[in-house]
């Protein structure tokens, strides 16, 4: 079912299964996937652009994917910043646009939505979004991993598990979290989860939280970006740091 109050070809994706179901309904249909985040100001403008494109091209399938919430889908397309746009025909990649480039997106959709099979694909796959890699290093038991994770979480008062480093964050969410911590004058250490798949997979299980960044204070999981932003806004963040 399409999102209420929007065109019948405009959907808010709720799960990887929902995503695959929508894509698989018509493998000849052109799809526009909009990876966005509610905290990113450029996404607000581009969400409107996507909505207008959906209205203008009823043959287009427009899919809204909240990048942090639907992390499995985002990771399968290697999304590292928002907004980002993927254009497909079925499972065939036709184009990829990063950033709030409305003219480029509009032109790409105008080209692909008008044509059927004349466009040369960039790549093609019949696979579903990729599953996460193996959870543990060879020779490390789940119990040993949990002990290592707890040690990492307790190495400083404030520890941020992120993608990349503070000076070179490798996703928009990590960049935003670094900005919040610096704005709040917080001293913190970081761990790049892209350097250790065991840590990346293990933290998702240990903290029961599927996405990154993850903020740890006094050895305890506090939350992801949205939760930390909310705590800053309502004053709880300063209290928990006291």
Protein Blocks (a to p, Z undefined) as FASTA:
>chain_A
ZZehiafkbccdfbfklmmmmmmmpmkbccddddddfklmklmmmmmmmmmmmmmmmmbc
cddddfklmmmlmmmnopabdcdddddehjacfbdcedjdfklmmmmmmmmmmpmklpcc
fbdcfbdcdddddfbdghiafklmmmmmmmmmmmpmbdcddehjfklccbfklmmmmmmm
mmnopacddddfklomklmmmmmmmnopabdcdddeehiafbdfklmmmmmmnommmmmm
ZZ
